Amino acid sequence: MINPSKYIRKAIKDAINNTYKVFDTRVPNSNTEKKYVIMSTQSKEIDKANKCNYRWDATILLDLVCIYNVKGNTGSRVEVDDMENEVFQLV
C-alpha cells in the first residue's frame, strides 16, 4: 500500500502552477504574487468496500487567494470566482 498524498499534491501543483503559483501549506515572505493557490488541509482514508486490494478516498483543500492593494472597498468575489473556474478546468 502506497500513501497517495505526495502524488496528489504533485499532480495538482503540476496542473495549476503554469496559471497560478501554488504553495504547499505556507506562503514564503518573498512571494510577490497577487493571486495564488495554497494546498492546505489534506486527508485520506482507505475505502474498505473492496477486499481484493486498496483504494483511497482522498481530499485536499485549495485556498484561492486574491490580494487587492486598495483602501476602502477591497474588491469583490468575482475575481476569485473566475480563479475558481480556471482551477476547476485545470484539475
N, C-alpha and C positions, 0 to 999 in steps of 0.2 A: 504494500500500500504506500503510495507516494502522496505527501502533503501538497495539495494543488495551489496553495496561497501565493507563492512567489511567481508561479507561472501565470496566474490570473492577473496579478499586478503588472507583470511584464507585458502581457498581451494588451491590457488596457492602455498602458503608457505608450506602447508602440503604435496603437491605433489613434490616439489623441495628440501625441506630442508634436506632430507637424503643424497642428492647428492651434493648440493652446499648450502652454508649458504645464507639465504635470509634476506634482510633488508628492512624495510618499510621507504622509503624516505631518511633516513640518515644512515651513517655507523659510528658506535662508534669508538673513537680513540683507544680503546683497541683491535680492530679487528686485527688478525694476518693472516687471510686467504688471499691467493694469487688469488683465484678465488671465486667470489661471485656474487649474483644477487641483484639488487636494484629494488624494486617496486616503480616507481616514479610517473609519471603522470597518473591519473585515471579520467575518465569522464563517465557520463551516461545520458541518456535521455529516456523518455517514448516513446515507439513505439505506435503511435496513430492509427495504422491500424486496431486494434481490439477494438471495442466499448464495448465489454462484460466484459473485465477485463484488468488488466495492464500487460504489458510486457516491459522489459527494454532492451535497446541496450547499452551495457557497453563495455568500452575499458580500458586497463591498459598497460602502457609501462614498459617493463622489460629491465633494463640496465644490460648487461652482462659484468663483469669486470674481466680482467685477468692481473695481475701485474707481470712484469719482472724486476728482480733486477740485471740488467747488464748495463754496459756503452756502448755507441755507438748504435749499432743496438738493438732496443728494442723488438725484436721478430717479429712474423708475425701474421696475422689474422687467420691462420689455427687453432690455439688452441681455439680461440673464436668461429670459425665456428663449431668446434667439440662440444663445450659447447652448442651452439645454437641447434644443432641436438639432444643432450641429453635432453635439456629443452623441445623442441617440443614434444618429445616422452613421457615425464613425465606429461605434462599438458593436 
